[in-house]
Amino acid sequence: MAQEIERKFLVCGDFMPDVTSSSRIEQGYVARSEQLTLRIRTRDEKGFLTIKGRTNAEGTTRQEWEYEIPINEARELLSFSAGTISKVRHLAPMADGHTFEIDCFYGENAGLIVAEIELQSADEEFLRPAWLGREVTGDRRYYNSQLLKMPYSQWKEK
C-alpha cells in the first residue's frame, strides 16, 4: 500500500522564478465509490492510471497507487470521464529538498492556482516561499475531482 501525505495552498505571488520544469496535464475520473476513485491522466505524452483511497478527516492523507499506461489507452479511457480538468503543472524545488507542484488551471477552472507539497508526515516542517498563500488542505472544493462537479468559475465565494 502506498500512502500520500500532502498539503495544499493557494498561490498569491510570482512563483515562476522558482520553477524548474512544467508539463501539460489532462485528467478525468472514470469510476468512483465511497472508498476509491479511479483517475486517468495524460501528462505531456505519458499516460497514468491512479487509484486513490478516501482522504482522512484533515484532508492530508490517503492511499494512492499510480501506474504508467500507454498514452493511447489513457486518451481512450479519458473519453469515459464526465469532463476533464486541464492544467499546467510547474515544479518548484525548495532548498530544504521539498518540491512544490503548482497547478495553473484552465477552462472552467481558469484563474485558480494551487500549490501542493508531499510530505513524510502531516506535521513535517518545510520552507514557505513568499508566494505561498492560504492553506486549503481539507477544503473539498479544491479537490480536482470536485472541480469537475463545481468548477472554480461557478464559485460565489473565492
N, C-alpha and C positions, 0 to 999 in steps of 0.2 A: 504494500500500500504506500502510495506517495501522499505526502501532506504538503499543502501550500499554505504558507502564512504570509499575508500581505496587508499593507495599509495603503489607503487611497486618499489623495489630497487634490484639491483644486489648484490650478496654476494661476498665479497672478503677477507675472513679470516675464522678462525676456530670458527664456531658458536656452535659446539656441546656441549661445557661446559654449555651453556645457555638452552639447550633442556631438557624439562621435559617429553615429550611423542612424539611418532612417529606412523604414520599409512600409509598403502599402499593404493594408490588411482588409479583407472582406470576410465577414463571418456571419453565420446563422446557426439556428438551433433546430435540430430535426427530430428530437424526442425529449420529453420531459416527464418526470414522475415526481412524487413527493421527495424521493431520496436522491435522484440522479438527473443530470442534464447532459445531453449529448450535443456538443458543439462541433461544427465543421468550420475550418478556417483556411483561407489561402493567404499566404504571406509571400509577397513577390511571386516567385514561380515555384513555391513549395506548397504542399497540402498537409493539413493536420486534422486528426480526429481527436477530440478531447472529451473525456468523461469527467464530470465534476460532481462531487457529492454535495450534500446540503451544507451551507455555511453555518458556523456556530453563532450563538446569540450576539456576540460582539461584532461579527462580520469579518473577522480576521483569519479564520482557519477553516479549511475544508480539505477533503480528499480530492486528489486530481491525478488522472492518468492521461498522458498525451502520447500520440503515435503519429509519426510521419506517414502519409499515404501519398500515392501518385496524384499529381496536380489535376489530371483529368478526372479522376474519381472524386476529388474534393469539389471540383466545379459541378459535377453531376449531382453530388449529394446536396450542395447548396441550393439546387433547384427545388428541393423538398422543404426548404425553410420558408416560413411565412414572413418574408422580408430578410434583409441583411443589414448589417452595420458596416459602414465604410469609415476607415480612419487611417491616418499615418501615425506609425509608432516611431518615436525618437528615443534613442538610448543615451542616457546621460550618466556616465560613471562618476562616482564621487571619490575623493581622496581616501575615504575610510574603507574602500573596497566594495561598497554597495553600488548598485546601479538603479537609477530611476527609469521606468518605462513611461514615457509621456505620450498620451494618445490625444491627437487632434482629430475630432470627429467631423464628418461631412454629411451631406444630405439633410435629413430632418433633425439631425443632432449637431448641425453646424454651430460653431461658437463655443462648444463645450471642449475644454482641455483639462484632462485629468492625469495626474502622475501617480504611479503605483510603485511600491518598493517591496520586494520579497525579503523576508527576514527568517532567522533561525528560531526566533521566539517572538510572541506578540509584544513583549515589553523591551525588546532589544533596542539599544541606543543607535542612532545614526545621525549623520550630518544633515542639517536642514538648510538647503540653499535659499538665497533671498527670494527666489521666485516661487517657493513652496507656500501655498495658501492654506485655507481652512481644511481641516481633516474631514473627510466624508466617509471614512470606513464605517461600514454597517448601515449606511443610508441606502436602502434598496433602490432608490431612484437612479443611482449611479451604476448599478449592475448593468452590464451590457445586455443581458437577456431582458431586463426591464426597459432599457432604452428602445428596444424594438416595440414593446407594448405601448409605452408612453414616451415618445421622443422629446428631447430637450426643447424643441421649438414649440411644444404644446404646454410646457410648464407655465403656470401662472406666477409662481414664486421661484426665482432662480438664485 
